[in-house]
Amino acid sequence: MTDNDSNLKSKIDIFKWLTIFNTVAVFSIIAFLGYMFFISRKAPSADAQQAQAKQIDMGQLTQGAPFSGPENAKVSIVMFNSFTCGFCKKVSPVLNQVLQKYPDKVRLVYRHFIRNEVDLAAANATECAGEQNKFWQMHDQIFAENGGEFNYKLYARNIGINLAQFDACVASNKYSQKARSDSEMGQYLGVQGTPTFVINGELVVGYRPFEAFDAVVKQSL
């Protein structure tokens, strides 16, 4: 074999290795881009959900929803709630304690989060009572029930509202779609369970004791 033949063979070998290297590099880049696309399609992390919640207009989130406290309060606590949720029932007196401590500074806003048909019926009943300015009284009656079936007509009688008007409203399922829309809003925010709160744009998930709410409120004031 001549020197020229050896040089030619070396050049061919180098060309082959470069071809292999370039092919591997191209497939690696394609695989990496595919992976990045895949992870970008995954569900948002808790931090991403919180960032999304911060971008929500609190005015939009509170508009048209039942609330307790001053409408222009500096701190708004938006609660996504289920009437068949034990922790929602447990947190209710805690929230009342917060309202009592900050009567001029905190507003509690209620949003339904529907998990089942019982939730849907209860949401409709509370909104029907709300037509007669007794939303929170019906809310408290439902949560005062200990393990039995909800008796909305009895609760309506207990809180002293017009039964005929209430019965007609409940029978028409007038507020079922409103309750479903509340749930859709919650899902958009990243709400996956109850209770979940949005406090001045911050997402707070799960039951919290009074001290935790107190600390968040103080930080927001």
SELUMDO-519281 format. One record per residue: chain; x, y, z of N, C-alpha, C in turn. Coordinates in Angstrom, 3 decimals. Example, Ala and Ser with C-alpha at 12.3 -4.5 7.8 and 13.67 -1.06 7.14 Angstrom:
<nodes>
NODE   cadena        nc1        nc2        nc3       cac1       cac2       cac3        cc1        cc2        cc3
NODE        A     13.190     -5.690      7.800     12.300     -4.500      7.800     13.200     -3.300      7.800
NODE        A     12.850     -2.250      7.080     13.670     -1.060      7.140     12.900      0.030      7.870
</nodes>
This chain:
<nodes>
NODE   cadena        nc1        nc2        nc3       cac1       cac2       cac3        cc1        cc2        cc3
NODE        A      0.864     -1.203      0.000      0.000      0.000      0.000      0.891      1.240      0.000
NODE        A      0.555      2.159     -0.886      1.360      3.378     -1.007      0.951      4.385      0.049
NODE        A      1.791      5.432      0.156      1.457      6.508      1.100      0.152      7.184      0.714
NODE        A     -0.081      7.333     -0.594     -1.324      7.964     -1.065     -2.538      7.146     -0.662
NODE        A     -2.398      5.786     -0.785     -3.518      4.917     -0.386     -3.807      5.041      1.105
NODE        A     -2.728      5.106      1.891     -2.907      5.229      3.348     -3.596      6.538      3.714
NODE        A     -3.190      7.622      3.041     -3.820      8.923      3.311     -5.289      8.920      2.941
NODE        A     -5.601      8.276      1.791     -6.991      8.214      1.339     -7.839      7.434      2.336
NODE        A     -7.292      6.284      2.811     -8.029      5.477      3.778     -8.260      6.254      5.073
NODE        A     -7.269      6.976      5.519     -7.416      7.774      6.747     -8.510      8.826      6.597
NODE        A     -8.526      9.462      5.413     -9.552     10.493      5.177    -10.944      9.879      5.154
NODE        A    -11.060      8.676      4.557    -12.369      7.994      4.506    -12.822      7.637      5.927
NODE        A    -11.868      7.122      6.736    -12.212      6.760      8.115    -12.663      7.985      8.910
NODE        A    -11.955      9.075      8.731    -12.336     10.319      9.430    -13.720     10.768      9.003
NODE        A    -14.014     10.685      7.706    -15.324     11.082      7.177    -16.437     10.223      7.784
NODE        A    -16.148      8.892      7.888    -17.152      7.995      8.472    -17.435      8.364      9.926
NODE        A    -16.382      8.605     10.707    -16.579      8.952     12.108    -17.290     10.285     12.275
NODE        A    -16.963     11.234     11.417    -17.673     12.530     11.465    -19.141     12.355     11.149
NODE        A    -19.427     11.494     10.159    -20.828     11.233      9.797    -21.590     10.618     10.963
NODE        A    -20.956      9.633     11.621    -21.594      8.991     12.768    -21.811      9.994     13.899
NODE        A    -20.769     10.797     14.169    -20.871     11.803     15.236    -21.992     12.790     14.967
NODE        A    -22.062     13.290     13.725    -23.104     14.256     13.374    -24.492     13.645     13.500
NODE        A    -24.618     12.383     13.094    -25.926     11.710     13.190    -26.360     11.580     14.648
NODE        A    -25.430     11.135     15.508    -25.736     11.007     16.931    -26.099     12.360     17.532
NODE        A    -25.369     13.406     17.153    -25.625     14.751     17.677    -27.019     15.235     17.282
NODE        A    -27.402     14.993     16.024    -28.716     15.429     15.544    -29.819     14.729     16.318
NODE        A    -29.682     13.388     16.490    -30.711     12.645     17.219    -30.756     13.054     18.688
NODE        A    -29.616     13.392     19.263    -29.581     13.848     20.658    -30.323     15.167     20.816
NODE        A    -30.112     16.067     19.864    -30.797     17.366     19.908    -32.292     17.175     19.768
NODE        A    -32.697     16.297     18.837    -34.130     16.036     18.630    -34.746     15.448     19.903
NODE        A    -34.027     14.486     20.529    -34.530     13.863     21.757    -34.661     14.889     22.873
NODE        A    -33.649     15.782     22.985    -33.684     16.822     24.024    -34.853     17.775     23.819
NODE        A    -35.071     18.194     22.589    -36.183     19.107     22.304    -37.519     18.429     22.581
NODE        A    -37.601     17.122     22.248    -38.832     16.387     22.540    -39.097     16.297     24.024
NODE        A    -38.036     16.071     24.799    -38.176     16.004     26.252    -38.626     17.345     26.830
NODE        A    -38.024     18.423     26.352    -38.415     19.756     26.837    -39.862     20.049     26.518
NODE        A    -40.307     19.637     25.335    -41.716     19.841     24.962    -42.622     19.042     25.877
NODE        A    -42.206     17.798     26.200    -43.017     16.935     27.055    -43.194     17.519     28.443
NODE        A    -42.082     17.963     29.055    -42.192     18.465     30.424    -42.934     19.791     30.469
NODE        A    -42.905     20.525     29.363    -43.647     21.783     29.335    -45.145     21.539     29.286
NODE        A    -45.540     20.303     28.878    -46.954     19.962     28.793    -47.492     19.371     30.079
NODE        A    -46.610     19.085     31.043    -47.047     18.474     32.289    -47.834     19.478     33.130
NODE        A    -48.566     18.939     34.118    -49.355     19.797     35.003    -48.446     20.777     35.729
NODE        A    -48.903     22.002     35.971    -48.072     22.994     36.642    -47.754     22.587     38.070
NODE        A    -46.580     22.947     38.519    -46.183     22.662     39.892    -46.969     23.555     40.846
NODE        A    -46.812     23.271     42.161    -47.490     24.099     43.159    -47.043     25.549     43.048
NODE        A    -45.751     25.763     42.791    -45.244     27.132     42.636    -45.850     27.799     41.419
NODE        A    -46.002     27.037     40.335    -46.598     27.604     39.116    -48.049     27.946     39.357
NODE        A    -48.749     27.078     40.114    -50.143     27.351     40.419    -50.260     28.620     41.257
NODE        A    -49.353     28.781     42.219    -49.382     29.973     43.052    -49.112     31.215     42.220
NODE        A    -48.172     31.128     41.297    -47.873     32.263     40.426    -49.078     32.601     39.572
NODE        A    -49.782     31.559     39.111    -50.986     31.792     38.316    -52.042     32.498     39.156
NODE        A    -52.194     32.053     40.423    -53.184     32.672     41.288    -52.884     34.151     41.497
NODE        A    -51.593     34.505     41.589    -51.215     35.892     41.801    -51.641     36.776     40.629
NODE        A    -51.780     36.174     39.450    -52.134     36.941     38.275    -53.639     37.138     38.144
NODE        A    -54.426     36.457     38.979    -55.871     36.564     38.899    -56.335     37.897     39.473
NODE        A    -57.245     38.510     38.792    -57.840     39.758     39.249    -58.771     39.441     40.419
NODE        A    -58.446     39.923     41.619    -59.277     39.639     42.784    -60.667     40.218     42.631
NODE        A    -60.778     41.297     41.858    -62.102     41.857     41.606    -62.979     40.881     40.845
NODE        A    -62.386     40.233     39.859    -63.112     39.232     39.088    -63.443     38.011     39.942
NODE        A    -62.518     37.626     40.788    -62.699     36.447     41.614    -63.796     36.643     42.660
NODE        A    -63.987     37.863     43.117    -64.969     38.136     44.169    -66.308     38.633     43.631
NODE        A    -66.343     39.014     42.381    -67.554     39.624     41.820    -68.727     38.644     41.817
NODE        A    -69.846     39.107     42.366    -71.072     38.322     42.330    -71.135     37.177     43.318
NODE        A    -70.147     37.054     44.195    -70.115     35.955     45.158    -70.592     36.432     46.530
NODE        A    -71.232     35.554     47.299    -71.619     35.930     48.667    -70.380     36.265     49.497
NODE        A    -70.506     37.232     50.377    -69.360     37.588     51.217    -69.830     38.060     52.583
NODE        A    -68.897     38.027     53.527    -69.142     38.547     54.864    -68.002     39.485     55.206
NODE        A    -68.357     40.657     55.760    -67.351     41.675     56.041    -67.515     42.850     55.094
NODE        A    -66.734     43.897     55.282    -66.854     45.098     54.435    -66.429     44.832     52.990
NODE        A    -67.198     45.354     52.052    -66.923     45.122     50.637    -65.576     45.685     50.213
NODE        A    -65.161     46.775     50.849    -63.886     47.416     50.493    -62.758     47.045     51.450
NODE        A    -62.852     45.883     52.080    -61.831     45.438     53.040    -60.469     45.344     52.372
NODE        A    -59.441     45.602     53.147    -58.085     45.555     52.610    -57.648     44.129     52.288
NODE        A    -58.156     43.169     53.059    -57.799     41.757     52.856    -59.050     40.979     52.447
NODE        A    -58.957     40.281     51.325    -60.048     39.417     50.870    -59.595     37.964     50.940
NODE        A    -60.396     37.152     51.618    -60.162     35.709     51.685    -61.244     35.032     50.855
NODE        A    -60.865     34.495     49.728    -61.808     33.773     48.880    -61.690     32.288     49.207
NODE        A    -62.807     31.710     49.608    -62.815     30.309     50.035    -63.532     29.440     49.000
NODE        A    -62.867     28.394     48.525    -63.510     27.370     47.702    -63.896     26.232     48.640
NODE        A    -65.198     25.964     48.718    -65.743     25.148     49.790    -66.670     24.059     49.269
NODE        A    -66.705     22.948     49.992    -67.630     21.846     49.727    -68.405     21.549     50.999
NODE        A    -69.721     21.357     50.874    -70.532     21.084     52.059    -70.417     19.637     52.530
NODE        A    -69.742     18.792     51.771    -69.513     17.411     52.197    -68.052     17.201     52.603
NODE        A    -67.369     18.283     52.885    -65.948     18.249     53.246    -65.810     18.496     54.745
NODE        A    -65.243     17.512     55.454    -65.092     17.635     56.896    -64.176     18.771     57.320
NODE        A    -63.106     19.004     56.560    -62.178     20.080     56.910    -62.786     21.456     56.625
NODE        A    -63.717     21.517     55.660    -64.418     22.786     55.416    -65.287     23.139     56.621
NODE        A    -65.944     22.124     57.150    -66.764     22.326     58.354    -65.889     22.736     59.535
NODE        A    -64.716     22.111     59.635    -63.805     22.388     60.747    -63.241     23.800     60.680
NODE        A    -62.989     24.300     59.453    -62.365     25.618     59.318    -63.380     26.758     59.448
NODE        A    -64.666     26.446     59.366    -65.691     27.498     59.399    -65.622     28.360     60.662
NODE        A    -65.565     27.789     61.879    -65.446     28.641     63.072    -64.119     29.389     63.146
NODE        A    -63.075     28.835     62.538    -61.782     29.521     62.483    -61.921     30.815     61.681
NODE        A    -62.595     30.732     60.554    -62.791     31.913     59.715    -63.675     32.940     60.413
NODE        A    -64.669     32.469     61.160    -65.493     33.397     61.941    -64.643     34.133     62.967
NODE        A    -63.685     33.437     63.545    -62.779     34.060     64.511    -61.931     35.144     63.840
NODE        A    -61.497     34.879     62.610    -60.726     35.877     61.862    -61.577     37.116     61.600
NODE        A    -62.823     36.903     61.186    -63.717     38.038     60.915    -63.996     38.844     62.178
NODE        A    -64.098     38.157     63.304    -64.352     38.853     64.564    -63.147     39.695     64.985
NODE        A    -61.944     39.203     64.700    -60.747     39.958     65.088    -60.508     41.141     64.159
NODE        A    -60.876     40.990     62.886    -60.631     42.059     61.909    -61.954     42.471     61.229
NODE        A    -62.898     43.000     61.983    -64.231     43.295     61.429    -64.227     44.350     60.321
NODE        A    -63.230     45.236     60.324    -63.177     46.313     59.335    -62.109     46.083     58.260
NODE        A    -61.370     44.981     58.371    -60.213     44.819     57.493    -60.246     43.542     56.641
NODE        A    -61.127     42.596     56.977    -61.157     41.307     56.270    -62.546     41.038     55.711
NODE        A    -62.552     40.579     54.472    -63.791     40.152     53.825    -63.647     38.680     53.451
NODE        A    -64.616     37.862     53.819    -64.641     36.447     53.461    -65.604     36.254     52.296
NODE        A    -65.076     35.753     51.195    -65.864     35.556     49.969    -66.023     34.060     49.721
NODE        A    -67.250     33.669     49.375    -67.557     32.238     49.248    -67.671     31.816     47.790
NODE        A    -66.942     30.746     47.444    -67.082     30.110     46.129    -67.331     28.614     46.334
NODE        A    -68.277     28.076     45.584    -68.590     26.653     45.672    -67.544     25.834     44.916
NODE        A    -67.258     24.660     45.451    -66.422     23.693     44.738    -67.156     22.360     44.805
NODE        A    -67.748     21.970     43.684    -68.672     20.843     43.649    -67.914     19.533     43.475
NODE        A    -68.126     18.624     44.435    -67.486     17.309     44.369    -68.496     16.198     44.078
NODE        A    -69.781     16.477     44.309    -70.810     15.461     44.119    -72.184     16.133     44.045
NODE        A    -73.219     15.333     43.876    -74.572     15.874     43.729    -75.082     16.501     45.020
NODE        A    -74.637     15.990     46.153    -75.043     16.590     47.430    -74.504     18.015     47.532
NODE        A    -73.255     18.192     47.134    -72.669     19.540     47.102    -73.478     20.473     46.213
NODE        A    -73.878     19.956     45.064    -74.614     20.784     44.110    -75.956     21.222     44.689
NODE        A    -76.666     20.303     45.324    -77.951     20.643     45.936    -77.775     21.633     47.080
NODE        A    -76.738     21.429     47.888    -76.485     22.333     49.008    -76.110     23.730     48.515
NODE        A    -75.314     23.791     47.459    -74.941     25.083     46.880    -76.181     25.815     46.388
NODE        A    -77.069     25.097     45.711    -78.295     25.700     45.207    -79.154     26.227     46.357
NODE        A    -79.238     25.458     47.436    -80.052     25.867     48.585    -79.495     27.119     49.255
NODE        A    -78.170     27.188     49.425    -77.594     28.376     50.069    -77.792     29.619     49.215
NODE        A    -77.643     29.467     47.907    -77.836     30.623     47.023    -79.308     31.064     47.020
NODE        A    -80.231     30.104     47.088    -81.655     30.459     47.163    -81.958     31.202     48.462
NODE        A    -81.331     30.770     49.561    -81.491     31.505     50.817    -80.861     32.890     50.703
NODE        A    -79.792     32.986     49.914    -79.130     34.269     49.705    -80.022     35.293     49.023
NODE        A    -80.996     34.825     48.248    -81.953     35.765     47.648    -82.699     36.544     48.725
NODE        A    -82.810     35.956     49.894    -83.494     36.605     51.016    -82.486     37.029     52.099
NODE        A    -81.250     37.246     51.642    -80.175     37.731     52.514    -79.891     36.791     53.691
NODE        A    -79.995     35.486     53.436    -79.741     34.514     54.497    -78.764     33.417     54.022
NODE        A    -77.842     33.807     53.147    -76.879     32.820     52.652    -76.082     32.205     53.787
NODE        A    -75.478     33.039     54.630    -74.590     32.534     55.670    -75.354     31.777     56.748
NODE        A    -76.600     32.186     56.989    -77.399     31.448     57.960    -77.694     30.032     57.459
NODE        A    -77.986     29.891     56.154    -78.210     28.563     55.584    -76.900     27.772     55.585
NODE        A    -75.815     28.434     55.268    -74.481     27.824     55.323    -74.221     27.214     56.705
NODE        A    -74.524     27.985     57.748    -74.274     27.522     59.113    -75.207     26.376     59.496
NODE        A    -76.448     26.426     59.031    -77.402     25.347     59.318    -76.930     24.028     58.706
NODE        A    -76.440     24.089     57.488    -75.959     22.876     56.805    -74.760     22.301     57.541
NODE        A    -73.825     23.144     57.931    -72.638     22.655     58.618    -72.935     22.212     60.049
NODE        A    -74.073     22.638     60.597    -74.457     22.204     61.944    -75.029     20.792     61.931
NODE        A    -75.370     20.283     60.756    -75.905     18.919     60.628    -74.821     17.903     60.972
NODE        A    -75.177     16.934     61.785    -74.198     15.944     62.227    -74.517     14.567     61.649
NODE        A    -74.113     14.355     60.416    -74.198     13.025     59.845    -75.499     12.662     59.175
NODE        A    -76.541     13.454     59.355    -77.821     13.138     58.729    -77.939     13.740     57.345
NODE        A    -79.054     13.462     56.681    -79.309     14.075     55.381    -79.678     15.545     55.569
NODE        A    -79.274     16.356     54.621    -79.584     17.779     54.691    -81.075     17.987     54.451
NODE        A    -81.699     18.755     55.344    -83.127     19.065     55.246    -83.275     20.571     55.042
NODE        A    -83.229     20.981     53.784    -83.174     22.409     53.474    -84.447     23.138     53.882
NODE        A    -85.577     22.457     53.772    -86.837     23.107     54.151    -86.850     23.387     55.659
NODE        A    -86.336     22.448     56.442    -86.248     22.666     57.889    -85.303     23.812     58.199
NODE        A    -84.169     23.849     57.513    -83.207     24.931     57.744    -83.815     26.285     57.368
NODE        A    -84.565     26.288     56.281    -85.195     27.541     55.844    -86.191     28.033     56.894
NODE        A    -86.915     27.082     57.475    -87.862     27.449     58.535    -87.109     27.969     59.761
NODE        A    -85.981     27.347     60.054    -85.200     27.757     61.233    -84.666     29.182     61.108
NODE        A    -84.296     29.571     59.897    -83.695     30.899     59.722    -84.734     31.954     59.324
NODE        A    -85.987     31.533     59.209    -87.086     32.487     59.057    -87.188     33.167     57.711
NODE        A    -87.085     32.404     56.629    -87.260     32.986     55.299    -88.589     32.538     54.695
NODE        A    -88.989     33.187     53.635    -90.239     32.862     52.938    -90.114     31.478     52.306
NODE        A    -90.864     30.519     52.835    -90.719     29.140     52.402    -91.174     28.928     50.965
NODE        A    -92.247     29.592     50.572    -92.757     29.414     49.211    -91.722     29.881     48.185
NODE        A    -91.150     31.038     48.436    -90.127     31.568     47.527    -88.896     30.659     47.516
NODE        A    -88.503     30.198     48.690    -87.328     29.332     48.797    -87.564     28.008     48.081
NODE        A    -88.711     27.390     48.326    -89.017     26.096     47.710    -89.032     26.191     46.190
NODE        A    -89.615     27.270     45.669    -89.674     27.443     44.213    -88.276     27.603     43.625
NODE        A    -87.447     28.327     44.326    -86.065     28.544     43.862    -85.289     27.229     43.862
NODE        A    -85.397     26.481     44.949    -84.677     25.206     45.059    -85.151     24.226     43.986
NODE        A    -86.474     24.148     43.791    -87.030     23.201     42.828    -86.582     23.490     41.403
NODE        A    -86.298     24.744     41.104    -85.899     25.132     39.746    -84.402     24.927     39.491
NODE        A    -83.663     24.554     40.549    -82.202     24.439     40.422    -81.585     25.711     39.835
NODE        A    -82.083     26.821     40.298    -81.745     28.120     39.723    -80.245     28.411     39.746
NODE        A    -79.558     27.941     40.773    -78.157     28.338     40.943    -77.167     27.193     40.697
NODE        A    -77.645     26.105     40.106    -76.752     24.967     39.851    -75.615     25.348     38.905
NODE        A    -75.945     26.090     37.858    -74.913     26.472     36.899    -73.909     27.445     37.521
NODE        A    -74.398     28.324     38.385    -73.494     29.255     39.080    -72.492     28.464     39.932
NODE        A    -72.985     27.437     40.609    -72.106     26.613     41.436    -71.069     25.896     40.584
NODE        A    -71.496     25.380     39.440    -70.549     24.706     38.536    -69.507     25.692     38.008
NODE        A    -69.942     26.906     37.725    -69.005     27.930     37.241    -67.970     28.274     38.309
NODE        A    -68.403     28.306     39.573    -67.447     28.518     40.670    -66.379     27.425     40.658
NODE        A    -66.825     26.176     40.471    -65.892     25.056     40.454    -64.914     25.168     39.298
NODE        A    -65.417     25.568     38.143    -64.551     25.722     36.968    -63.508     26.809     37.213
NODE        A    -63.930     27.882     37.881    -62.997     28.948     38.226    -61.906     28.411     39.146
NODE        A    -62.321     27.617     40.132    -61.357     27.030     41.048    -60.365     26.116     40.345
NODE        A    -60.869     25.296     39.438    -59.991     24.392     38.691    -58.997     25.171     37.845
NODE        A    -59.437     26.287     37.305    -58.536     27.135     36.523    -57.394     27.664     37.390
NODE        A    -57.722     27.950     38.653    -56.705     28.451     39.584    -55.766     27.357     40.069
NODE        A    -56.166     26.113     39.858    -55.357     25.008     40.352    -55.926     24.351     41.591
NODE        A    -57.161     24.720     41.962    -57.800     24.101     43.122    -58.082     22.634     42.815
NODE        A    -57.618     21.752     43.694    -57.822     20.319     43.517    -58.611     19.695     44.653
NODE        A    -58.715     20.399     45.751    -59.455     19.884     46.896    -59.959     21.022     47.750
NODE        A    -60.698     20.679     48.788    -61.275     21.692     49.672    -60.869     21.424     51.115
NODE        A    -60.772     22.489     51.905    -60.918     23.885     51.492    -59.641     24.414     50.840
NODE        A    -59.814     25.323     49.899    -58.689     26.049     49.313    -59.044     27.534     49.340
NODE        A    -58.051     28.357     49.635    -58.279     29.794     49.785    -57.374     30.581     48.841
NODE        A    -57.879     31.714     48.400    -57.044     32.705     47.727    -57.102     33.960     48.597
NODE        A    -55.969     34.301     49.178    -55.910     35.444     50.094    -55.074     36.534     49.452
NODE        A    -55.756     37.580     49.000    -55.085     38.674     48.290    -54.167     38.151     47.183
NODE        A    -54.624     37.143     46.466    -53.879     36.609     45.335    -52.975     35.438     45.656
NODE        A    -52.829     35.084     46.940    -51.976     33.967     47.341    -52.826     32.715     47.546
NODE        A    -52.424     31.608     46.941    -53.143     30.347     47.071    -52.723     29.643     48.361
NODE        A    -53.708     29.317     49.202    -53.466     28.609     50.462    -54.331     27.349     50.446
NODE        A    -53.697     26.192     50.503    -54.399     24.925     50.320    -54.590     24.213     51.652
NODE        A    -55.832     23.781     51.913    -56.110     22.934     53.062    -56.489     23.688     54.326
NODE        A    -56.874     22.906     55.321    -57.244     23.461     56.621    -56.047     24.165     57.256
NODE        A    -56.326     25.306     57.890    -55.305     26.034     58.640    -55.907     26.485     59.976
NODE        A    -55.122     26.478     61.045    -55.613     26.999     62.326    -55.693     28.523     62.283
NODE        A    -56.293     29.085     63.318    -56.458     30.536     63.383    -55.125     31.258     63.267
NODE        A    -54.103     30.745     63.921    -52.798     31.424     63.945    -52.226     31.589     62.531
NODE        A    -52.469     30.604     61.675    -51.949     30.677     60.303    -52.664     31.770     59.525
NODE        A    -54.009     31.827     59.637    -54.749     32.894     58.955    -54.372     34.256     59.526
NODE        A    -54.220     34.318     60.812    -53.870     35.584     61.486    -52.539     36.114     60.950
NODE        A    -51.577     35.209     60.772    -50.258     35.626     60.274    -50.345     36.141     58.832
NODE        A    -51.138     35.475     57.992    -51.287     35.904     56.602    -51.981     37.257     56.533
NODE        A    -53.018     37.429     57.352    -53.749     38.704     57.365    -52.819     39.840     57.806
NODE        A    -52.065     39.633     58.863    -51.138     40.666     59.352    -50.119     41.023     58.277
NODE        A    -49.661     40.029     57.562    -48.682     40.278     56.502    -49.288     41.100     55.366
NODE        A    -50.600     40.930     55.145    -51.265     41.619     54.032    -51.715     43.030     54.393
NODE        A    -51.760     43.334     55.669    -52.231     44.654     56.096    -51.130     45.707     55.970
</nodes>
